[in-house]
């Protein structure tokens, strides 16, 4: 009976019910899209950063990550490579030999990282060769070099020019070489585009005078969600002489940016929750205030306060459920559309370049756990929002409630007040309408004020 009564009350004022449902739906759709957009940025940033060079995991000699020197080169690297390739979650593995050098062009020099790679296995682990925008990638052991676009501009070099490298060899001697530039790559990551030169690993071994081996074994995993367990399994299998590090340890800047995005998402979502609750509370409170006399009559006829409380809560629950359905349909449809076509952010290219791994087009990511969580919170907001008006209705005194909407003596008096004489008639009417139901006016003004404060806070937060 209570459910039927609540549903009839919902249908009785369809316009107000539609506004309430729309408030929940738009809020839920906005929350779904914002969270999916931030998740998409994080996924793109992590994927690109790991795909360009770092890989999902790397294996070194113990201590190499904290002090990357050629002294910690793995000379006999074949058993290590075979051991990691035997792991069921390792999709591909490649060898790297990395060291520092001074690169020079015609009249300019810059300190860079020299990385020797295996031209055959490197494309299975990283996308670095696919980022070549001029010339060609490394396809064999021929001693050419790939450099980043920013490094090429800084040194005034191009494809076909020769670059001079000077550094310290494995045995402590001076390493030097003059190598032709075979290609120029662009990753969008300043640290790579501006300070990286890539050689075939055979040429890198010759340059650094390393007889054999590598400084790192770089891995691409089949399932990145199993990174932690795979890391523990490989480290246990290799023994204490080696360290197996996942991308969060290899790319601390990316981890920091992802955490910052998550914190930003929670701040935005918290503010949006408040806006949604305020927007939904307005029509629900209006509904209770406008039916004060009706509630008084129901109580006078013998309806219990608990049942009256239940009716109002059921109304809010039904409105919240309908808003939940509409919001998920709108939010998931819009987010899925942009997840397919992407969001072009090329107009903010300068800002994107400050965050490693981001591209001009961002694709939102739909996650079931996010959608469920947002839906539950919005639905809970609907229920919590109804507690005050429901308690207000249940606490009414029948006689006072029945008399509550009787026009006051001041409202029936026909004399013109001083304010009416001073102000135009439409302003006097508007003022009287505002004062006639002070509580409703306060609710509406409070909801508007909360929305303004929320957005002012958000702008101040991002500016800060």
C-alpha positions in Angstrom: 0.0 0.0 0.0 2.8 2.4 0.9 4.6 1.7 -2.4 1.4 2.3 -4.4 0.8 5.5 -2.5 4.3 6.7 -3.0 4.2 5.9 -6.7 1.0 7.8 -7.1 2.6 10.8 -5.4 5.5 10.6 -7.8 3.1 10.6 -10.8 0.8 13.3 -9.4 3.3 16.1 -10.2 5.1 14.8 -13.2 7.0 17.9 -14.0 8.5 18.1 -10.5 9.3 14.4 -10.5 11.0 14.8 -13.9 13.1 17.7 -12.6 14.2 15.6 -9.7 15.0 12.5 -11.8 16.9 14.8 -14.3 18.9 16.2 -11.4 20.1 12.7 -10.4 20.5 11.6 -14.0 22.7 14.6 -15.1 24.8 14.4 -12.0 25.4 10.7 -12.3 26.2 11.0 -16.0 28.6 13.8 -15.3 30.3 11.8 -12.5 30.6 8.7 -14.8 32.2 10.7 -17.6 34.6 12.7 -15.4 35.9 9.6 -13.7 36.2 7.7 -17.0 38.1 10.6 -18.6 40.6 10.8 -15.8 41.0 7.0 -15.9 41.6 7.3 -19.6 44.3 9.9 -19.1 46.0 7.7 -16.5 45.9 4.6 -18.7 47.2 6.4 -21.7 50.0 8.0 -19.7 51.1 4.7 -18.2 50.8 2.7 -21.4 52.7 5.2 -23.5 55.4 5.7 -20.9 56.0 1.9 -20.5 55.6 1.2 -24.3 58.1 3.9 -25.4 61.2 2.6 -23.5 60.8 1.4 -19.9 58.7 -1.7 -20.4 56.5 -3.3 -17.8 59.4 -4.7 -15.8 63.2 -4.7 -15.9 65.8 -7.0 -14.4 69.2 -5.7 -13.4 72.1 -6.6 -11.1 71.3 -5.6 -7.5 71.8 -1.9 -7.0 71.8 -0.9 -10.7 68.6 1.1 -10.5 70.0 3.3 -7.7 73.4 3.7 -9.3 73.2 2.9 -13.0 76.9 2.4 -14.0 78.5 0.1 -16.5 80.3 -1.6 -13.6 77.0 -3.4 -12.9 76.7 -4.9 -16.4 75.4 -8.5 -16.5 78.2 -10.1 -18.5 76.7 -13.6 -18.6 73.1 -12.5 -19.4 71.9 -15.6 -21.3 70.7 -17.6 -18.2 68.9 -14.5 -16.9 67.1 -14.0 -20.3 66.2 -17.7 -20.4 64.8 -17.6 -16.9 62.6 -14.6 -17.4 61.3 -15.9 -20.8 60.2 -19.1 -19.1 57.7 -17.2 -16.8 54.2 -17.7 -18.1 53.3 -14.0 -17.8 56.2 -12.7 -19.8 55.1 -12.0 -23.4 58.5 -10.7 -24.7 62.0 -9.8 -23.5 64.9 -7.9 -24.9 68.4 -6.9 -23.8 69.6 -3.3 -23.3 73.0 -1.8 -22.7 72.7 1.8 -21.3 75.3 4.4 -20.4 76.0 8.1 -20.5 77.9 10.1 -23.2 78.4 13.6 -24.6 76.8 14.0 -28.0 78.1 16.7 -30.4 76.9 18.2 -33.7 78.6 20.8 -35.8 79.1 23.3 -32.9 76.8 22.2 -30.1 77.0 19.5 -27.4 74.6 17.9 -24.9 74.9 15.2 -22.3 72.6 12.2 -23.3 71.8 8.6 -22.5 73.0 6.0 -25.0 70.9 2.9 -25.1 71.9 -0.2 -27.1 69.0 -2.3 -28.2 68.5 -5.6 -30.1 66.8 -4.5 -33.4 65.1 -7.9 -33.7 63.5 -8.2 -30.3 63.0 -4.5 -29.3 59.8 -4.0 -31.4 58.1 -6.8 -29.4 58.8 -4.9 -26.1 58.6 -1.2 -27.0 57.0 1.1 -29.6 60.1 3.2 -29.9 60.8 2.2 -33.5 57.2 3.0 -34.5 57.8 6.6 -33.2 60.3 7.3 -36.0 59.1 10.4 -37.9 62.2 10.8 -40.2 64.5 8.3 -41.7 64.1 4.7 -40.7 64.3 2.5 -37.6 67.1 0.1 -36.8 66.7 -3.1 -38.6 70.1 -4.7 -38.3 73.4 -4.4 -36.4 74.6 -1.7 -38.8 76.2 1.0 -36.5 73.7 3.9 -37.0 71.9 5.9 -34.4 68.3 7.0 -33.7 67.9 10.3 -31.8 64.9 12.2 -30.4 63.4 15.1 -32.3 64.3 17.6 -29.6 67.9 16.4 -29.5 68.2 16.7 -33.3 67.0 20.3 -33.1 69.3 21.1 -30.2 72.4 19.8 -32.0 71.3 21.0 -35.4 71.4 17.5 -36.9 69.2 15.5 -39.3 69.0 12.2 -41.0 72.2 11.4 -42.8 74.4 13.7 -40.6 77.0 12.3 -38.3 77.0 12.6 -34.5 80.0 12.4 -32.4 79.8 10.5 -29.1 82.3 10.7 -26.3 82.0 8.9 -22.9 83.7 6.5 -20.5 84.1 2.9 -21.4 83.6 -0.2 -19.3 87.3 -0.5 -18.6 87.7 3.1 -17.7 89.1 4.3 -21.0 87.7 7.1 -23.1 85.0 5.9 -25.5 84.5 7.8 -28.7 82.6 7.2 -32.0 81.2 9.0 -35.0 77.9 7.5 -36.1 75.5 8.4 -38.9 71.9 9.3 -37.9 69.6 6.8 -39.4 66.3 8.2 -38.0 64.6 10.7 -35.7 61.8 9.7 -33.4 59.1 11.6 -31.5 57.5 10.1 -28.4 56.0 13.2 -26.9 58.1 12.6 -23.7 60.7 15.3 -23.3 63.2 13.1 -21.4 63.3 10.7 -24.3 63.0 13.2 -27.2 65.6 15.5 -25.8 68.3 13.2 -24.3 68.2 9.8 -25.8 70.3 8.1 -28.6 69.5 4.5 -29.6 72.1 2.2 -31.1 72.2 -1.5 -32.1 73.4 -3.3 -29.0 76.5 -4.6 -30.9 77.5 -1.0 -31.7 76.8 0.0 -28.0 79.0 -2.8 -26.8 81.8 -1.7 -29.1 81.5 1.9 -28.0 81.5 1.2 -24.3 84.1 -1.6 -24.7 81.8 -4.2 -23.1 82.7 -7.7 -24.2 79.2 -9.1 -23.9 76.0 -8.9 -21.8 73.6 -6.1 -20.9 72.7 -3.7 -18.1 69.0 -4.6 -18.3 66.6 -7.3 -19.5 63.3 -5.4 -20.3 60.0 -7.3 -20.2 56.6 -7.0 -21.7 53.9 -8.8 -19.7 50.9 -10.5 -21.0 48.7 -9.3 -18.0 49.9 -6.1 -16.4 47.4 -6.6 -13.6 49.6 -9.5 -12.4 52.7 -7.2 -12.2 53.2 -7.7 -8.5 53.0 -11.5 -8.4 55.2 -11.8 -11.5 57.8 -9.5 -10.1 58.0 -11.5 -6.9 58.1 -14.8 -8.8 60.9 -13.6 -11.1 63.0 -12.1 -8.3 62.7 -15.3 -6.3 63.8 -17.4 -9.3 66.8 -15.3 -10.1 68.2 -15.0 -6.6 69.6 -12.2 -4.5 72.2 -11.0 -7.0 69.4 -9.6 -9.2 66.5 -7.1 -8.8 63.2 -7.3 -10.7 61.5 -3.8 -10.8 58.1 -3.0 -12.1 57.2 0.2 -14.0 56.0 2.1 -10.8 59.6 1.9 -9.5 61.1 2.6 -12.9 58.8 5.6 -13.7 58.2 7.5 -10.4 57.1 10.6 -12.2 54.3 8.7 -14.0 53.2 7.3 -10.7 53.1 10.8 -9.1 51.1 12.1 -12.0 48.6 9.3 -11.9 48.2 9.8 -8.1 47.7 13.5 -8.6 45.0 12.8 -11.2 43.3 10.4 -8.8 43.4 13.0 -6.0 42.0 15.6 -8.4 39.3 13.1 -9.4 38.2 12.6 -5.8 38.0 16.4 -5.2 35.9 16.9 -8.3 33.7 14.0 -7.5 33.2 15.1 -3.9 32.1 18.6 -5.1 29.8 17.0 -7.8 28.3 14.8 -5.1 27.4 17.9 -3.1 26.0 19.6 -6.2 23.9 16.6 -7.1 22.6 16.3 -3.5 21.7 20.0 -3.3 20.0 19.9 -6.7 17.9 16.8 -5.8 17.1 18.1 -2.3 15.4 21.2 -3.6 12.4 19.6 -5.4 12.1 16.9 -2.7 11.9 19.5 0.1 9.5 21.6 -2.1 7.3 18.5 -2.4 7.1 18.1 1.4 6.5 21.8 2.1 3.7 22.1 -0.4 1.9 19.1 1.1 2.0 20.1 4.7 -1.8 20.4 4.9 -2.2 17.1 3.2 0.2 15.4 5.6 -1.7 16.9 8.5 -5.0 15.5 7.2 -3.4 12.1 6.8 -2.1 12.1 10.4 -5.5 13.3 11.6 -7.2 10.4 9.9 -5.1 8.0 11.8 -2.0 7.3 9.6 1.0 6.5 11.8 4.0 8.7 11.7 6.2 5.7 10.8 4.1 5.1 7.7 4.1 8.7 6.7 7.9 8.6 7.1 8.0 5.5 4.9 5.9 7.1 2.2 8.2 10.1 1.8 11.3 7.9 1.9 9.8 5.6 -0.7 9.0 8.5 -3.0 12.7 9.6 -2.8 13.9 6.1 -3.4 11.7 5.7 -6.5 12.9 9.1 -7.8 16.5 8.1 -7.1 16.1 4.7 -8.8 14.7 6.3 -11.9 17.4 8.9 -11.9 19.9 6.1 -11.5 18.6 4.3 -14.5 18.5 7.4 -16.7 21.9 8.6 -15.5 23.6 5.3 -16.3 22.0 5.1 -19.7 23.1 8.7 -20.5 26.5 8.5 -18.8 27.5 5.1 -20.2 26.3 5.9 -23.7 28.1 9.3 -23.8 31.3 7.9 -22.3 31.3 4.8 -24.6 30.9 7.1 -27.6 34.0 9.2 -26.6 35.9 6.0 -25.6 35.5 5.0 -29.3 36.1 8.3 -31.1 38.3 10.0 -28.4 38.5 13.6 -27.2 40.7 15.9 -29.2 42.8 18.0 -26.8 45.3 19.3 -29.3 44.4 22.9 -28.4 46.1 22.2 -25.0 49.2 20.7 -26.5 51.6 22.8 -24.4 49.9 21.6 -21.2 49.8 18.0 -22.4 53.6 18.1 -22.9 54.1 18.7 -19.2 52.7 15.3 -18.4 54.7 12.4 -19.8 52.9 10.0 -22.1 49.8 12.0 -22.9 48.7 12.4 -26.5 46.5 14.9 -28.3 43.5 12.5 -28.3 42.4 11.0 -25.0 40.0 8.0 -24.8 37.9 7.7 -21.6 37.9 4.2 -20.0 34.7 2.6 -18.7 35.2 0.6 -15.5 32.4 -1.4 -13.9 33.6 -0.9 -10.4 33.6 2.9 -10.9 30.1 2.9 -12.3 28.8 0.8 -9.5 30.4 2.9 -6.9 29.1 6.2 -8.4 25.6 4.7 -8.8 25.5 3.6 -5.2 26.7 6.9 -3.9 24.2 8.9 -6.0 21.4 6.5 -4.9 22.5 6.9 -1.3 22.4 10.7 -1.8 18.8 10.4 -2.9 17.9 8.4 0.2 19.9 10.7 2.6 18.4 13.8 1.0 14.9 12.6 1.8 15.6 12.0 5.5 15.1 15.6 6.6 11.9 16.2 4.7 10.6 12.8 5.7 11.3 13.5 9.4 9.8 16.9 9.0 6.6 15.4 7.6 6.4 12.7 10.2 6.9 15.2 13.0 4.0 17.5 12.0 1.2 18.2 14.5 -2.0 17.4 12.6 -4.0 20.6 13.6 -1.0 22.9 13.1 -0.3 21.3 9.8 -3.9 21.7 8.6 -3.8 25.3 9.5 -0.3 25.9 8.2 -1.4 27.0 4.7 -4.2 29.3 5.9 -3.5 32.9 4.5 -2.2 35.1 7.2 -3.9 38.3 8.2 -1.2 40.4 6.6 -1.7 38.5 3.3 -5.4 39.3 3.3 -5.1 42.9 4.1 -5.7 45.1 1.0 -3.8 48.2 1.9 -0.8 49.3 -0.1 2.4 49.2 1.9 5.2 51.8 1.7 7.4 49.2 -0.1 4.7 48.8 -2.8 4.5 52.5 -3.3 8.3 52.8 -3.6 8.9 49.9 -6.0 7.3 49.0 -9.3 4.3 46.7 -8.9 6.0 43.6 -10.4 8.9 43.9 -8.0 6.6 44.2 -5.1 4.7 41.1 -6.2 7.9 39.2 -6.7 9.2 40.3 -3.2 5.9 39.2 -1.6 6.1 35.8 -3.4 9.6 35.3 -2.1 8.6 36.2 1.5 5.3 34.2 1.3 7.2 30.9 1.7 10.4 31.8 3.3 11.5 28.2 3.8 11.2 27.4 0.1 13.0 30.6 -0.8 15.8 29.7 1.5 16.1 26.2 0.0 16.3 27.5 -3.5 18.7 30.3 -2.7 20.8 27.8 -0.6 21.0 25.3 -3.5 22.1 28.0 -5.9 24.6 29.4 -3.5 26.1 25.9 -2.9 26.6 25.4 -6.6 28.3 28.7 -7.0 30.6 28.0 -4.0 31.4 24.6 -5.3 32.5 25.8 -8.7 34.4 28.7 -7.3 36.2 26.2 -5.1 37.0 24.0 -8.0 38.5 26.8 -10.1 40.5 28.0 -7.1 41.7 24.4 -6.5 43.0 24.0 -10.0 44.5 27.5 -10.1 46.3 26.7 -6.8 
